[in-house]
Amino acid sequence: MATRIRLRRVGRKGQSHFRIVIADSKSPRDGRFVATIGNYNPRANPAVIVVNAEQALAWLAKGATPTDTVRSLLKKAGVLGKRTA
C-alpha cells in the first residue's frame, strides 16, 4: 500500500480548514485514511499549523510521501528542514 501524507478538507462551505492525514494514494481526498497527524487552518491570520512531529517523522521513515503542499507545511512547522548527515 503506497501511503501519502495529504490534506483532508473539513468544515462547511466557505469556512474550510484541513486535517493532515496519512491515506492510501488511491483513496479519494476526503475518503478513508489511516491516521491523523495534525491540522491546518489557512483562514486564521497568521495561518495555524499544528503537526505531531513524532508521528510525521515516523510515517516518513516508513515511506509515506507528502504532497507538495504538505511538504511546505511540514517545513513551516519545523518538522522537515535541516538535514543531518
Buried (B, 14 or more C-beta within 10 A) or exposed (E): EEBBBBBBEEEEEEEEBBBBBBBBEEBEEEEEBBBEBBBBBBEEEEEEBEBBBEBBBBBBEEEBBBBEEBBEBBEBBEBBEEEEE
